[in-house]
Amino acid sequence: MDKRIFLFLPILISFMMICDNGDATLAWKEKDIIKKVTIEKAFKLQLPFIVNEGQIPDESVRFHAKTFGGTVYVTNRGEVIYSIPKSEEKDRERGIDKHSKHESTKVYSFKESLVNALSTSPQGIDKSQAKVNFFVGNEKGNWKTDIAAYNMVNLGEVYKGIIMNLRAYGSNVEKLFHIKPDGKPEDIKLRVEGIEEIIVNKEGELELKTNLGIVKFSKPVAYQEVDDRREYIQVAYDVKGKEYGFIVGNYDRTKELVIDPLLASTFLGGAYDDIARCIAIDSEGNVYIAGYTQSTADFPTTPGAYDTSYNYGDNDAFVSKFNRDLTVLLASTYIGGNMVDYPRAIAVDLGGNVYVVGYTQSANFPTTSGAYDTLFNGEAYVFGDGFISKFNRDLTVLLASTFLGGELNDSVSSVALDSGGNVYVAGTTESSDFPATPGVYGTSYNDPYCGFVSKLDGNLRTLISSTFVANFTTLTSILIGPNNDIYAAGRIDTMDANNDVFISRFDSDLRTLLASKIFGGGAADYAFSIAMDLDGNIFVSGWTYSTDFPTTPGAYDTSYNGAVDAFISKFDRNLTTLLASTYLGGGGYSDDFAWGIAVDSGGNVYIVGDTNSSTFPTTPGAYDTSYNGAVDAFISKFDRNLTTLLASTYLGGGQATFIILPNP
């Protein structure tokens, strides 16, 4: 496989990982089970063109858009300039220190201009929801606020009867030529400057050869709208020297024709992973995603965001905000230091403020004045701290940020917010000096590692209460009950060297352990997510290797199916009674992992996860009842008593496909 193609694949999977509330970075980490996911809408992510109001020094630039693959500039003359970075992995192999800011990132630019075109006047159309600000230098001289942004740029009538539009999304740029009945497609000619050669490959794609690699335009598409349906017309590139146009087959010249060549920069662009780990939704339906990136130059941040520059660690954390349809990137920021930074969970409060928690080895991870703990507690390059960070709704201001940890490894894995604005976090620590507060349930650390639950005020200034839970526990999920009782779930390593499901319930001050439950079978069992119904019953989901995992009479599936099975279990709020419990999985040696759980207002239970089983249970009439190969995502729906599988579907294609999960 061409290595350059491999390097581009992480760009296509940006914002596509399951929510990882685990503790894989800690010393007791297990086999990595974090899976990549595919979300078709992410490929169609609309990225706005921003009006140049002085933030770009070149006055000839009228609009610019930052895509996953680079930056696109549109000049007042209608020229389109592509600036595409490429990180040179060979320089790493030669020993260049990426922490020293000598990362070898080259930027390649080329320009397209229309040949013998009519005069153009680029105008923005379809105003974007994105709020754009540039804060550079002092306020009077350089700050630009409320800059207009548009989802499309119209270059006007570039040739007689031919309108040209530009649209940016994902890592692509789309040119749309609308040819009216009085227009001639053969009039369209574009000259490309800054390249070595143009060819049409055997797939019909346009290849621009550059000194950094090959930039491709996809095979063009041409179509007409006839009686509310799209009829496709034959079309191909016509290349002469460094100019290209189109050869179009027969079409109805009384109707508009659209030609659509798409820039697909297959070999250039960010060379490293961009992985999203968790998701939250605000009251307006906007979607926030947090994860990490190794892309030093081309990860899509937005103007005015808190941090638009990569911090040159092994990876940086990022937080991005989308509209409810995942079509517009409203805001996006880096956050991190000079080592690894891993977000684990994200939540949004009633005011729209965004909390991100996780694990960092960066001693210079950004903290804020007056925060609970502004000093890194671990040993740099060896151990890490947990972190909690709070942004405003537009990701332009880091309102608060604190470390949470001791001298060894600490990771914050989950976050929940109560109605009073307090912040609860759960995780796992190896540090005997991890902060516990007087009067809480557990003030003594137990080797070799211990779960914890901590409560801070909404501004992250005060550690209100913090308790150790139990040794050998790894906490992955937390929720707040209707009486502000705190439930934390995860796993406990038992004396037989296996793992069991572990759930604890505390009062709101973490002083009293109200209930605790350990359950499982004779092999390893893992709880990953927890939910509550309107009656206060607790549901927990995960996966099990146990042939004797506890199930209940009448449950949907009381028999182990082989290899790894998903499970769903239901308890009363006091964790005293197992009300219902079922396996979920396919037969043979397949693996079925349940990653997330949710309960609707009617008590129905939804499970999402992934499977490599061709016999995973689906239901008649579901979206996709056929296994697609590799690893498929699944979505399954049960009744409140876990007796009936109401609906179940695969979701995927021929490659590995996984679900992105909301934060519990």
Buried (B, 14 or more C-beta within 10 A) or exposed (E): EEEBEEBBEBBBBBBBBBBBBBBBBBEBEBEEBBBBBBBEEBBEBBBBBBBBEEBBEEEEBBBBBBBBBBBBBBBBBBBBBBBBBBBBBEBBEEEEEBEEEEBBBBBBBBBBBBEEBEEBEBEBEBEBBBBBBBBEEEEEEEBBEEBBBBBBBBBBBBBEBBBBBBBBBBBBBBBBBBBBEEBEBEBBBBBBEBBEEBEBEEEEBBBBEBEBBBBBBBBBBBBBEEEEEEEEBEBBBBBEEBBBBBEBEEBEBEEBBBBBBBBBBBBBBBBBBBBBBBBBBBEEEBBBBBBBBBBBBBBBBBBBBBBBEBBBBBBBBBBBBBBEEBBBBBBBBBBBBBBBBBBBBBBBBEEBBBBBBBBBBBBBBBBBEEBBBBEBBBEBEEBBBBBBBBBBBBBBBBBBBBBBBBBBBBBBBBBBBBEEEBBBBBBBBBBBEBBBBEEBBBEEBBEEBBBBBBBBBBBBBBBBBBBBBBBBBBBBBBBBBEEBBBBBBBBBBBEEEBBBBBBBBBBBBBBBBBBBBBBBBEBBBBBBBBBBBEEEBBBBBBBBBBEEBBBBEEBBBBEBBBBBBBBBBBBBBEBEEBBBBBBBBBBEEBBBBBBBBBBEEEBBBBBBBBBBBBBBBBBEEBEBBEBBBEBBBBBBBBBBBBBBBEBBBBBBEEEBBBBBBBBB
